[in-house]
Amino acid sequence: MSDVDEDPFPPQSADLTKPSVARVYDWYLGGKANWAIDREFGQHVINEYPLLRPIAISNRLFLHRAVRHLVARGVHQFIDIGSGVPTMGNTHSVADEVEPGSKVVYVDHEPVAVAHSQVLLEKHGDPGRHAAINADFRNPERLWQRAIETGVLDLEQPVAILLIAVLHVQQPGPDGEDISPQVMKRYRELLPPGSYLALSHLTDDGVPAELDEQLVGIKQMYDNSSSPVIWRSQQQIRELFGDFEMLEPGMAWTTDWHPEDRSPNFSPELDFSESGQAAIWAGVGRKQP
């Protein structure tokens, strides 16, 4: 993966014969950039496990709060990897709520998601500050090169990588095994000193017993019908940050990570009886200067 001229993970073409994780997630959030096959699969999941929709919304609200918190800390550059379809408060609009002028590169390997991002940015973005590129998380060298080629980022300044609800979708290497930990190590190396990593990950570690049982069924549905998923423990998710210093409160359920940083423009109430029903561990870490 060190040779940017060789791509072991070539760009995908749009596959409308099976549901897409990005497009189904868009449907969960009430977006419009999805197809019948995505809606049918999503509805089937929600019929069986209705709590998955508020889990998805809570995860999206963590993205909002993480971006707002980082902008308040002086971070004005974001690489949103696995950004999916821009819906329900995209990164650049949330950042500009706090302080106009932030720069964002959206990255996804799903061509429909990238195309919708590009259309959105043409209408509501700034080509000097916003870009959307097609690249694969599993090839950090090429992704980083393409992000730099947009001309949006200044690598003399801190950058925040956002990996929101990405790594519980398995990231298979050439041998079919998940390579997320190795790839994450390279992204941590590529980030400039003083930069940040925000990450959220679905889990069966620490959730209420009744939800633990549901997660077994959800995993089976995704494994059989869409993209295989993997549930990591809180400790395994924390290890994806390497030696980055975790911001307070450390690893937390999405509902509990800086709730004071909620967006004034979109803050739906979630019907969780306890924080563990959010089922997603989340955190933000900082690379030492």
C-alpha positions as CSV (number, residue, x, y, z in Angstrom):
1,M,0.0,0.0,0.0
2,S,3.0,2.3,-0.1
3,D,3.0,2.7,-3.8
4,V,0.5,5.3,-4.9
5,D,0.8,4.2,-8.5
6,E,-0.6,0.7,-7.7
7,D,-4.2,0.5,-6.5
8,P,-5.1,-2.9,-5.1
9,F,-8.6,-1.5,-4.5
10,P,-9.8,0.0,-7.8
11,P,-12.8,2.3,-7.8
12,Q,-16.2,0.6,-7.7
13,S,-18.9,1.0,-10.3
14,A,-22.4,1.7,-9.0
15,D,-24.0,-1.7,-8.1
16,L,-27.8,-1.4,-7.8
17,T,-28.3,-5.2,-7.5
18,K,-27.7,-5.2,-3.8
19,P,-28.2,-2.7,-0.9
20,S,-25.4,-0.2,-0.2
21,V,-24.3,0.6,3.3
22,A,-24.0,4.3,2.5
23,R,-27.4,4.5,0.8
24,V,-29.2,2.4,3.4
25,Y,-27.7,4.7,6.1
26,D,-29.0,7.7,4.1
27,W,-32.5,6.2,4.2
28,Y,-32.3,5.6,7.9
29,L,-31.5,9.3,8.3
30,G,-34.4,10.4,6.1
31,G,-32.4,11.2,3.0
32,K,-33.4,10.9,-0.6
33,A,-30.2,9.5,-2.2
34,N,-31.2,5.9,-2.1
35,W,-32.7,3.3,-4.4
36,A,-35.6,0.8,-4.0
37,I,-33.3,-2.0,-3.1
38,D,-31.8,0.1,-0.3
39,R,-35.2,1.1,1.0
40,E,-36.5,-2.4,0.9
41,F,-33.5,-3.7,2.9
42,G,-33.6,-0.8,5.3
43,Q,-37.3,-1.3,5.9
44,H,-36.8,-5.0,6.5
45,V,-34.1,-4.2,9.1
46,I,-36.2,-1.6,10.8
47,N,-39.2,-3.8,10.9
48,E,-37.2,-6.4,12.8
49,Y,-35.0,-4.0,14.8
50,P,-36.7,-0.6,15.1
51,L,-34.0,0.8,17.5
52,L,-31.5,0.8,14.6
53,R,-32.9,4.1,13.3
54,P,-32.4,6.1,16.5
55,I,-29.0,4.5,16.8
56,A,-28.1,5.9,13.3
57,I,-29.5,9.3,14.2
58,S,-27.5,9.4,17.4
59,N,-24.4,8.5,15.5
60,R,-25.1,11.4,13.1
61,L,-25.5,13.8,16.0
62,F,-22.1,12.7,17.3
63,L,-20.6,13.7,14.0
64,H,-22.3,17.2,14.5
65,R,-21.0,17.6,18.0
66,A,-17.5,16.3,17.2
67,V,-17.2,18.8,14.3
68,R,-18.5,21.7,16.4
69,H,-16.2,20.8,19.3
70,L,-13.1,20.6,17.0
71,V,-13.9,23.9,15.3
72,A,-14.2,25.5,18.7
73,R,-10.7,24.1,19.5
74,G,-9.3,25.8,16.4
75,V,-9.5,23.0,13.9
76,H,-10.6,24.2,10.4
77,Q,-9.7,21.2,8.1
78,F,-11.6,17.9,7.9
79,I,-11.2,14.8,5.8
80,D,-14.5,12.9,6.1
81,I,-13.7,9.3,5.1
82,G,-16.6,7.1,4.3
83,S,-18.8,10.2,4.3
84,G,-21.5,8.5,2.5
85,V,-24.4,10.5,1.1
86,P,-24.5,14.1,2.4
87,T,-27.6,14.2,4.5
88,M,-29.0,15.5,7.8
89,G,-26.3,18.1,8.4
90,N,-23.1,17.6,6.4
91,T,-19.7,18.3,7.9
92,H,-19.0,21.6,6.1
93,S,-22.4,23.2,7.0
94,V,-22.1,22.1,10.7
95,A,-18.5,23.5,10.8
96,D,-19.7,26.8,9.4
97,E,-22.4,27.1,12.0
98,V,-19.6,27.6,14.6
99,E,-17.1,29.6,12.5
100,P,-17.4,30.1,8.7
101,G,-14.4,29.2,6.6
102,S,-13.6,25.5,7.4
103,K,-12.3,23.2,4.7
104,V,-13.6,19.8,4.1
105,V,-12.7,16.9,1.7
106,Y,-15.4,14.3,1.5
107,V,-14.2,10.8,0.7
108,D,-16.1,7.7,-0.3
109,H,-15.6,4.6,-2.5
110,E,-19.3,4.3,-3.3
111,P,-19.9,6.2,-6.6
112,V,-23.5,7.2,-5.9
113,A,-22.4,8.8,-2.6
114,V,-19.5,10.7,-4.3
115,A,-21.8,11.9,-7.1
116,H,-24.4,13.3,-4.7
117,S,-21.6,15.0,-2.7
118,Q,-20.3,16.7,-5.8
119,V,-23.8,17.9,-6.8
120,L,-24.4,19.2,-3.2
121,L,-21.1,21.1,-3.3
122,E,-21.7,22.6,-6.7
123,K,-25.0,24.1,-5.3
124,H,-24.0,24.9,-1.8
125,G,-20.3,24.6,-1.4
126,D,-17.1,26.6,-2.1
127,P,-14.7,25.0,-4.6
128,G,-11.8,26.7,-2.7
129,R,-12.8,25.0,0.6
130,H,-14.8,21.9,-0.3
131,A,-14.2,18.8,-2.4
132,A,-15.5,15.3,-2.8
133,I,-13.3,12.5,-4.1
134,N,-13.7,8.8,-4.9
135,A,-11.1,6.8,-2.9
136,D,-10.9,3.7,-0.7
137,F,-10.1,3.8,3.0
138,R,-7.9,0.7,2.5
139,N,-5.4,2.5,0.4
140,P,-4.3,5.4,2.6
141,E,-1.4,6.5,0.3
142,R,-3.6,7.0,-2.7
143,L,-6.5,8.5,-0.6
144,W,-4.1,11.0,1.0
145,Q,-2.6,11.9,-2.4
146,R,-6.0,12.6,-3.9
147,A,-7.0,14.7,-0.9
148,I,-3.9,16.8,-1.3
149,E,-4.5,17.2,-5.0
150,T,-7.8,18.9,-4.4
151,G,-5.8,21.9,-3.2
152,V,-8.2,22.4,-0.3
153,L,-5.9,21.3,2.6
154,D,-3.0,23.0,4.2
155,L,-0.9,20.2,5.8
156,E,1.1,22.8,7.7
157,Q,-2.0,23.1,9.9
158,P,-3.9,20.5,11.9
159,V,-6.4,18.3,10.2
160,A,-9.2,16.2,11.6
161,I,-9.9,12.8,10.1
162,L,-13.6,11.7,10.6
163,L,-14.3,8.0,10.5
164,I,-17.9,7.9,11.6
165,A,-19.7,4.5,11.5
166,V,-17.2,3.2,9.0
167,L,-15.0,0.6,10.6
168,H,-17.8,-1.7,11.8
169,V,-18.1,-2.5,8.1
170,Q,-15.4,-5.0,7.3
171,Q,-12.5,-3.6,5.3
172,P,-11.1,-6.8,3.6
173,G,-7.5,-6.9,2.3
174,P,-6.3,-9.0,-0.6
175,D,-6.6,-12.1,1.5
176,G,-10.1,-11.3,2.6
177,E,-9.2,-10.5,6.3
178,D,-10.1,-7.1,7.8
179,I,-7.1,-4.7,7.6
180,S,-8.6,-1.8,9.6
181,P,-6.0,-1.8,12.4
182,Q,-3.0,-1.7,10.0
183,V,-4.6,0.9,7.8
184,M,-5.4,3.1,10.8
185,K,-1.8,3.0,11.9
186,R,-0.8,4.6,8.5
187,Y,-3.5,7.3,8.8
188,R,-2.2,8.2,12.2
189,E,1.3,8.5,10.7
190,L,0.1,10.7,7.8
191,L,-1.7,13.2,10.0
192,P,0.3,16.4,10.8
193,P,1.2,16.9,14.5
194,G,-1.5,18.4,16.5
195,S,-4.2,16.8,14.3
196,Y,-7.3,14.9,15.4
197,L,-9.1,11.6,14.7
198,A,-12.8,11.3,15.4
199,L,-14.2,7.8,15.3
200,S,-17.5,5.9,16.0
201,H,-18.1,2.2,15.8
202,L,-21.1,-0.1,16.4
203,T,-20.5,-2.6,19.2
204,D,-22.1,-5.3,21.2
205,D,-19.8,-4.5,24.2
206,G,-21.7,-3.0,27.1
207,V,-25.1,-2.8,25.5
208,P,-28.3,-3.9,27.3
209,A,-28.9,-7.6,27.1
210,E,-31.9,-7.3,24.9
211,L,-30.0,-5.2,22.4
212,D,-27.1,-7.7,22.4
213,E,-29.5,-10.3,21.1
214,Q,-30.8,-7.9,18.4
215,L,-27.3,-7.1,17.2
216,V,-26.7,-10.8,16.4
217,G,-29.7,-10.6,14.1
218,I,-28.6,-7.3,12.5
219,K,-25.2,-8.7,11.8
220,Q,-26.7,-11.7,10.1
221,M,-28.9,-9.5,7.9
222,Y,-26.0,-7.3,6.8
223,D,-23.6,-10.3,6.4
224,N,-26.1,-12.0,4.1
225,S,-27.6,-9.1,2.2
226,S,-25.2,-6.2,2.0
227,S,-21.7,-5.8,3.4
228,P,-20.3,-8.0,6.2
229,V,-19.9,-6.2,9.5
230,I,-17.7,-6.6,12.6
231,W,-18.5,-5.7,16.2
232,R,-15.4,-4.6,18.1
233,S,-15.2,-4.2,21.9
234,Q,-14.6,-0.8,23.5
235,Q,-10.9,-1.7,24.0
236,Q,-10.5,-2.7,20.4
237,I,-12.1,0.5,19.2
238,R,-9.8,2.5,21.6
239,E,-6.8,0.7,20.1
240,L,-7.6,2.2,16.7
241,F,-6.5,5.6,18.1
242,G,-3.0,4.2,18.8
243,D,-1.1,6.6,21.1
244,F,-3.4,9.6,20.4
245,E,-4.4,11.5,23.5
246,M,-8.2,11.0,24.0
247,L,-10.2,14.2,24.6
248,E,-12.6,14.1,27.5
249,P,-14.7,12.1,28.2
250,G,-12.6,9.5,26.4
251,M,-14.6,6.6,24.9
252,A,-18.3,7.2,25.3
253,W,-21.6,6.3,23.9
254,T,-22.6,8.6,21.1
255,T,-25.3,10.2,23.3
256,D,-22.8,11.1,26.1
257,W,-20.0,12.6,24.1
258,H,-20.2,16.4,24.8
259,P,-24.0,16.7,24.6
260,E,-23.5,20.5,25.3
261,D,-22.2,20.8,21.7
262,R,-25.4,19.9,20.1
263,S,-26.4,21.8,16.9
264,P,-29.0,24.5,17.4
265,N,-30.4,23.7,13.9
266,F,-30.9,20.0,14.3
267,S,-31.3,18.3,17.7
268,P,-34.0,15.6,17.6
269,E,-34.9,13.9,20.8
270,L,-33.9,10.2,20.9
271,D,-36.1,7.6,22.7
272,F,-33.3,5.8,24.6
273,S,-34.0,4.7,28.1
274,E,-30.3,4.3,28.8
275,S,-27.1,5.4,27.1
276,G,-26.0,1.9,26.2
277,Q,-29.0,1.6,23.7
278,A,-27.0,4.0,21.4
279,A,-24.8,0.9,20.8
280,I,-22.0,2.9,19.3
281,W,-18.8,3.8,21.1
282,A,-17.3,7.1,20.0
283,G,-14.3,9.3,20.8
284,V,-11.9,11.9,19.5
285,G,-8.1,11.7,19.9
286,R,-5.3,14.1,19.3
287,K,-1.9,13.5,17.9
288,Q,0.9,15.0,20.0
289,P,2.4,18.2,18.5
